[in-house]
Amino acid sequence: MAAVSIFLPLVCTAQYKLIRIDSESDAWRSSQRVFFDNEMSRLLMPQGTAFGVKCIPSFSPEWTLTYDSVAHVLVYNKAQKSIWHSTYDAMHKKKTKIDKAGNRLITSKLRKKPKNYQAPEVNTCSLAVTNDQAAMLRAIWKSAVYDAEDRDVSILDGTKWEYFIEGRRAKSHRSENVLVKFTNELTKAVSTGNAARKDSLIGSEFQRVASDLTITPQPL
């Protein structure tokens, strides 16, 4: 697998770009969101993480696919139950009321500190990658994140894929995004220990994804 293939010019339509995330767009975060972000990092991010993606589904447990630059492996981590709902329950005090019509109403109030929080268990799988494979993934990750669209992002329901590298972050809500599709297939390969499928994806499939992206690979 020739490393020079990383630097082929890439051309496609803007609909496949990610959306940039910066500190200003995070200003709305509540203490519960901060608690959730901290738990996501603590539970699902290996110490040697160089780049990767965090997937936050609407109603399912969160997972990450990251490259560990120390162990030279792709790591798939998935919580056994939703971290978001676990942190939400710990940060909110629920109260039940019965209205005049006899209806049962449940309200909640945000706590200053979490209470009765139990962190979800995490399932971990990994697959080794070659230096060339890591370089190809790093190139496409960096290209996609650095070339992300700079526009306002409204908070939407639905699954979110958040890509990151070198302190920069960008996300997609679109499952049809070619990078999201590629990432999901690569995640399946790692989670099932399918090394042959991993090699195929970072080989011929990588070139197909690259040809569909609106990006030019950044210097490594």
Residue pairs with C-beta under 8 A, 6 or more apart in sequence:
1 130
1 132
1 133
1 136
1 202
1 203
2 132
3 132
3 135
3 136
5 136
5 207
6 135
6 136
6 139
6 217
6 220
7 139
7 217
8 207
8 210
8 217
9 216
10 143
10 210
10 211
10 213
10 214
10 215
10 216
10 217
11 211
11 214
12 178
12 211
12 212
12 213
12 214
13 214
14 149
14 214
15 174
16 177
16 178
16 179
16 212
16 213
16 214
17 144
17 147
17 148
17 149
17 214
17 215
18 144
18 145
18 147
18 148
18 149
18 163
18 170
18 171
18 172
18 177
18 179
19 148
19 149
19 151
19 153
19 170
19 171
19 172
20 148
20 149
20 150
20 151
20 168
20 169
20 170
21 153
21 162
21 169
21 170
21 171
25 152
25 153
29 37
30 110
31 91
31 110
31 112
32 87
32 88
32 91
32 92
32 110
35 87
35 90
35 91
35 114
36 83
36 84
36 87
36 88
39 83
39 86
39 87
39 119
40 54
40 56
40 62
40 64
40 83
42 119
43 77
43 79
43 83
43 119
43 120
43 122
44 54
44 62
44 63
44 64
44 77
44 78
44 79
44 83
44 122
45 52
45 64
45 66
45 77
46 66
46 68
46 71
46 75
46 77
47 68
47 70
48 68
48 69
48 70
48 71
49 66
49 67
49 68
49 69
49 75
50 66
50 67
50 68
50 69
50 138
50 165
51 66
51 67
51 137
51 138
51 141
51 142
51 163
51 164
51 165
51 166
52 64
52 65
52 66
52 67
52 141
52 163
52 164
53 64
53 65
53 66
53 161
53 162
53 163
53 164
53 183
54 62
54 63
54 64
54 161
54 162
54 164
55 62
55 63
55 64
55 65
55 159
55 160
55 161
55 162
55 187
56 62
56 84
56 159
56 160
56 162
57 159
58 157
58 158
58 159
59 82
60 82
61 78
61 79
61 80
61 81
61 82
61 83
61 120
62 78
62 79
62 82
62 83
62 84
63 76
63 77
63 78
63 79
63 187
64 75
64 76
64 77
64 78
65 74
65 75
65 76
65 183
65 186
65 187
65 190
66 74
66 75
66 77
67 73
67 74
67 75
67 129
67 134
67 137
67 138
68 74
68 75
68 126
69 134
71 126
72 128
72 129
72 131
72 134
73 126
73 127
73 128
73 129
74 126
74 127
74 129
74 137
74 186
74 190
74 198
75 124
75 125
75 126
75 190
76 124
76 125
76 126
76 187
76 190
76 191
77 122
77 123
77 124
78 122
78 123
78 191
79 120
79 121
79 122
80 120
80 121
80 122
80 123
81 120
81 121
82 120
83 119
83 120
86 117
86 118
86 119
86 120
87 114
87 117
89 116
89 117
90 111
90 114
90 115
90 116
90 117
91 110
91 111
91 114
92 108
92 109
92 110
92 111
93 108
93 109
93 110
93 111
93 115
94 106
94 107
94 108
95 106
95 107
95 108
95 109
96 104
96 105
96 106
97 104
97 105
97 106
97 107
98 104
98 105
99 105
125 190
125 191
125 192
125 193
126 190
127 189
127 190
127 193
127 195
127 198
128 195
129 137
129 198
129 202
133 199
133 202
135 220
136 202
136 206
137 202
138 165
138 220
139 217
139 218
139 220
140 179
140 206
140 209
140 210
140 213
140 215
140 217
141 163
141 165
142 165
142 166
142 217
142 218
142 220
143 213
143 215
143 216
143 217
143 218
144 163
144 170
144 179
144 213
144 215
145 163
145 164
145 165
145 166
145 168
145 169
145 170
146 168
146 215
146 218
147 214
147 215
147 216
148 170
153 171
156 173
158 173
159 173
159 175
160 171
160 172
160 173
161 171
161 172
161 173
161 177
161 180
161 183
162 169
162 170
162 171
163 169
163 170
163 171
163 172
163 179
164 170
172 179
172 180
174 180
175 181
178 209
178 212
178 213
179 209
179 213
181 209
182 201
182 205
182 206
182 209
185 197
185 201
185 205
186 198
186 201
186 202
188 194
188 197
189 195
189 197
189 198
189 201
190 198
